[in-house]
C-alpha cells in the first residue's frame, strides 16, 4: 500500500507497527499522546476531547486495517490528522462543536453559524476574564468548571478538593465574572 520506498530502519519500524507489536504500540502512545490530545482539543474540550484521543489509540492498538492506513512519513502528523478528523466527526454526531478555529467552525456550523460565533465570543470573553481577574489560587477551579465544563462532583474529584470548597471558589469566580461582564458592557465592550 505504500508508494515510496522507506529507509531500512523505517521500513522495519513500519512493519512492526502494522503488525501491532506491543512495544511499538506503547512507544506510539507515550510519544504522541499529547499531540493527539492537542489535535482533538482543536475541536473538542474536556471529556469529549479525551474520549476521542483514547478512541484513536484504541483503534490503533486493536484494528489491523487502521494501522495499515499509515504508509510512512511523519507519524505525529498522520495520527494528529486522524485525531482531528475523529474529533470533527464526534462533534457533528453529538452537536458539540466549539469555535476554536474558523475553518472548523465553518465546517461544523452549517446553519448554526450564529450560535458558533456566540460560543467563540463567549470563549474569548472567558479568556480575557481569566487573564485579568482569575487569581492563581482559583485557576484550576476556573479551568475545570468554566473551560472544561466538568460537573462540580467531577471537578472536585479531579482537583482533589471537597465539593464545598470548590463551590465556594466557583461562586467567587462567578461574582467576579459578573462584575467583569458588566464593566465590559458599560465601557462599550472591548470586543
C-alpha positions as CSV (number, residue, x, y, z in Angstrom):
1,X,0.0,0.0,0.0
2,X,3.0,2.4,0.4
3,X,4.0,4.4,-2.7
4,X,7.5,5.3,-1.6
5,X,10.4,3.1,-0.5
6,X,11.4,3.7,3.1
7,X,14.9,3.5,4.5
8,X,15.6,0.1,6.0
9,X,15.2,1.2,9.7
10,X,11.9,3.0,8.9
11,X,10.6,0.0,7.0
12,X,11.4,-2.3,9.9
13,X,9.5,0.1,12.3
14,X,6.6,0.3,9.9
15,X,6.4,-3.5,9.6
16,X,6.4,-3.8,13.4
17,X,3.8,-1.0,13.7
18,X,1.5,-2.6,11.1
19,X,1.9,-6.0,12.9
20,X,0.7,-4.3,16.1
21,X,3.8,-5.1,18.1
22,X,3.2,-4.3,21.7
23,X,6.4,-2.3,22.3
24,X,5.8,-0.2,19.2
25,X,2.2,0.5,20.3
26,X,3.4,1.6,23.7
27,X,6.0,3.8,22.1
28,X,3.4,5.5,19.9
29,X,1.1,6.1,22.8
30,X,3.7,7.5,25.1
31,X,5.4,9.7,22.4
32,X,2.3,11.0,20.7
33,X,-0.5,11.2,23.3
34,X,0.0,14.9,23.8
35,X,-0.1,15.6,20.1
36,X,-3.3,13.6,19.7
37,X,-4.9,15.5,22.7
38,X,-4.0,18.8,21.1
39,X,-5.4,17.8,17.8
40,X,-8.7,16.6,19.4
41,X,-8.6,19.8,21.5
42,X,-8.7,22.0,18.4
43,X,-12.4,20.9,18.1
44,X,-13.5,19.5,21.5
45,X,-12.9,20.1,25.2
46,X,-12.9,18.1,28.4
47,X,-14.2,14.5,28.4
48,X,-15.1,14.6,24.8
49,X,-11.5,15.5,23.8
50,X,-10.2,12.7,26.0
51,X,-12.8,10.2,24.6
52,X,-11.6,10.9,21.0
53,X,-7.9,10.7,21.9
54,X,-8.4,7.4,23.6
55,X,-10.6,6.1,20.8
56,X,-7.8,6.9,18.3
57,X,-5.3,4.9,20.3
58,X,-7.7,2.0,20.9
59,X,-8.3,1.7,17.2
60,X,-4.5,1.9,16.6
61,X,-4.0,-1.0,19.0
62,X,-6.9,-3.2,18.1
63,X,-7.5,-2.7,14.3
64,X,-5.2,-4.0,11.7
65,X,-6.9,-2.0,9.0
66,X,-6.3,1.2,10.9
67,X,-2.6,0.6,11.2
68,X,-2.3,-0.4,7.5
69,X,-3.5,3.1,6.6
70,X,-0.2,4.6,7.8
71,X,2.2,4.5,4.8
72,X,5.2,6.0,6.4
73,X,6.5,9.6,6.9
74,X,5.7,11.7,9.9
75,X,3.7,9.5,12.3
76,X,2.9,12.5,14.5
77,X,1.3,14.4,11.6
78,X,-0.7,11.4,10.5
79,X,-2.0,10.5,13.9
80,X,-2.8,14.2,14.7
81,X,-4.8,14.4,11.4
82,X,-6.7,11.2,12.3
83,X,-7.5,12.6,15.8
84,X,-8.7,16.0,14.4
85,X,-10.9,14.3,11.9
86,X,-12.3,11.9,14.5
87,X,-13.0,14.9,16.8
88,X,-14.8,16.7,13.9
89,X,-16.9,13.6,13.3
90,X,-17.6,13.3,17.1
91,X,-18.7,16.9,17.3
92,X,-21.0,16.5,14.3
93,X,-22.6,13.4,15.8
94,X,-23.1,14.9,19.2
95,X,-23.7,18.5,18.4
96,X,-20.7,19.7,20.4
97,X,-18.9,21.9,18.0
98,X,-16.8,24.7,19.5
99,X,-15.3,27.5,17.5
100,X,-11.6,27.4,18.1
101,X,-10.5,27.6,14.5
102,X,-12.5,29.4,11.8
103,X,-12.2,26.5,9.3
104,X,-13.6,24.1,12.0
105,X,-16.4,26.4,12.8
106,X,-17.3,26.9,9.1
107,X,-17.2,23.1,8.6
108,X,-19.3,22.3,11.6
109,X,-21.7,25.2,11.8
110,X,-23.8,24.5,8.7
111,X,-26.9,26.6,9.5
112,X,-25.8,27.4,13.1
113,X,-23.1,30.0,12.3
114,X,-24.7,32.5,14.7
115,X,-24.5,30.0,17.6
116,X,-20.9,29.1,16.8
117,X,-20.0,32.8,16.7
118,X,-21.6,33.4,20.1
119,X,-19.7,30.5,21.5
120,X,-16.4,31.9,20.1
121,X,-17.2,35.3,21.6
122,X,-18.0,33.7,25.0
123,X,-14.8,31.7,24.9
124,X,-12.9,34.9,24.1
125,X,-14.6,36.8,27.0
126,X,-13.7,33.9,29.4
127,X,-10.1,34.0,28.2
128,X,-9.9,37.8,28.8
129,X,-11.5,37.3,32.2
130,X,-9.0,34.6,33.1
131,X,-6.1,36.8,32.3
132,X,-7.5,39.9,34.0
133,X,-9.3,38.6,37.1
134,X,-8.7,34.9,38.0
135,X,-6.3,34.6,40.9
136,X,-3.7,31.8,40.6
137,X,-5.2,30.0,43.6
138,X,-8.5,29.6,41.8
139,X,-7.1,29.0,38.3
140,X,-7.6,25.2,38.4
141,X,-11.2,25.5,39.5
142,X,-11.8,28.1,36.7
143,X,-10.4,25.7,34.2
144,X,-12.3,22.7,35.4
145,X,-15.7,24.4,35.8
146,X,-15.8,27.2,33.2
147,X,-13.5,25.9,30.4
148,X,-13.8,22.1,30.6
149,X,-17.4,22.4,31.9
150,X,-17.0,19.5,34.3
151,X,-19.7,18.9,36.9
152,X,-19.0,20.1,40.4
153,X,-18.6,16.4,41.5
154,X,-16.2,15.6,38.6
155,X,-14.2,18.8,39.1
156,X,-13.9,18.3,42.9
157,X,-12.7,14.7,42.4
158,X,-10.2,15.6,39.7
159,X,-8.8,18.5,41.7
160,X,-8.7,16.7,45.0
161,X,-11.0,19.3,46.6
162,X,-14.0,19.0,48.8
163,X,-17.1,19.9,46.9
164,X,-18.0,22.7,49.3
165,X,-14.5,24.2,48.8
166,X,-14.9,24.0,45.0
167,X,-18.5,25.5,45.2
168,X,-17.2,28.5,47.3
169,X,-14.4,29.2,44.9
170,X,-16.7,28.8,41.9
171,X,-19.2,31.3,43.4
172,X,-16.4,33.8,44.0
173,X,-15.3,33.4,40.4
174,X,-18.9,33.8,39.1
175,X,-19.3,37.0,41.1
176,X,-16.0,38.3,39.6
177,X,-17.1,37.3,36.2
178,X,-20.5,39.0,36.6
179,X,-18.7,42.3,37.5
180,X,-16.2,41.9,34.7
181,X,-19.0,41.4,32.1
182,X,-20.9,44.4,33.5
183,X,-17.8,46.6,33.3
184,X,-17.1,45.4,29.7
185,X,-20.7,46.2,28.7
186,X,-20.6,49.6,30.4
187,X,-17.3,50.5,28.8
188,X,-18.8,49.8,25.4
189,X,-17.2,46.4,25.2
190,X,-13.6,45.9,24.4
191,X,-14.6,43.2,21.9
